[in-house]
């Protein structure tokens, strides 16, 4: 039997990781690179205020990841594609500060997405278990 985090713990991690992602995104000044859509402002505000992202807003979050991938690819061709698929926390980018900054945002984004998915999966599992009984 496996143990799993409570729904409350999963929500906490989704909220916390969303807040970290939003702060790093803003700190990196990605808006200055014209990859931020105006409609994302509300989503970032929700994240920074500690609200969970649901439904259609998740599509916007996926688009943010794509914009981040493109920004990384601009800094180093192909790196954004790799960064979104692999763990890049230990990449040595000390001589490329901008790329390193965007890499940190990408790692925060991936962690946020993972936490968000775990929370959503747990909600679904609890609903299905309640229906079965």
Residue pairs with C-beta under 8 A, 6 or more apart in sequence:
4 122
5 13
5 118
5 122
7 119
7 122
7 123
7 126
10 115
10 118
10 119
10 122
11 52
11 119
13 115
13 118
13 119
14 52
14 112
14 115
14 116
14 118
14 119
15 50
15 51
15 52
16 115
17 108
17 111
17 112
17 114
17 115
17 116
18 46
18 47
18 50
18 52
18 53
18 112
18 115
18 116
19 47
19 48
19 50
20 108
20 111
20 112
21 47
21 105
21 108
21 109
21 111
21 112
22 44
22 47
22 48
23 48
24 104
24 105
24 108
25 44
25 64
25 68
25 105
25 108
25 109
26 44
27 101
28 101
28 102
28 104
28 105
30 36
30 67
30 68
30 71
30 102
30 105
33 71
33 74
35 67
35 68
35 70
35 71
36 67
37 60
37 63
37 67
39 60
40 60
40 63
40 64
43 53
43 57
43 60
43 61
43 64
46 53
46 57
47 53
52 116
52 119
53 61
53 116
58 116
61 112
61 113
61 116
64 109
65 84
65 109
65 113
68 80
68 84
68 102
68 105
68 106
68 109
69 80
69 81
69 83
69 84
69 106
70 80
71 80
71 102
72 79
72 80
72 83
72 99
72 102
72 103
72 106
73 79
73 80
73 81
74 80
75 96
75 98
75 99
75 102
76 96
76 99
79 99
79 103
80 106
82 88
83 103
83 106
83 107
84 106
84 110
87 107
88 103
88 106
88 107
89 107
91 100
91 103
93 99
93 100
93 103
94 100
